[in-house]
Amino acid sequence: MHVRTVRREIEVAERRKGLTLYLGGGGLGGLGLFGAGDVATGIWDRAPGVLLPLFVTMVSVTGYCLARGYGGYEYRATTLERDIEDGKRKEADEVGDTVSKAVKTYYTLAPVCLVLTAACLLVAVWWGTVSPG
């Protein structure tokens, strides 16, 4: 097992921030545009009425999870970098994992919520395409 140094902890936080941005920008942003764009024209009218509010809710929940995950890791990286700048820590110092369970939970839930959001849109597209009328 590797030693968790300040430098390593900053790298982990930066990597998780980046992954969160990819999920938010590419994943959630793409789903939002797809769900509101020309591809979905008429789909929501033919799909069951519960799917549109469910989709909007899932987009919101996913966005919240992404924001909380990103914010938590941004805070972690920033505080460690400031500690180095202020001389309170050195990059090679050992450091414990102090990211809260809540931040880790939001970070873990974000991709799950993104998949559920995509599934909601996929059901609406299929339903709206193959349903008569």
ABEGO torsion letter per residue (X at the ends): XBBBBAAAAAAAAAAAAAAAAAAAAAAAAAAAAAAABAAABGAAAABBAAAAAAAAAAAAAAAAAAAAAAAAAAAAAAAAAAAAAAGABBAABBBBBABBAAAAAAAAAAAAAAAAAAAAAAAAAAAAAABBX
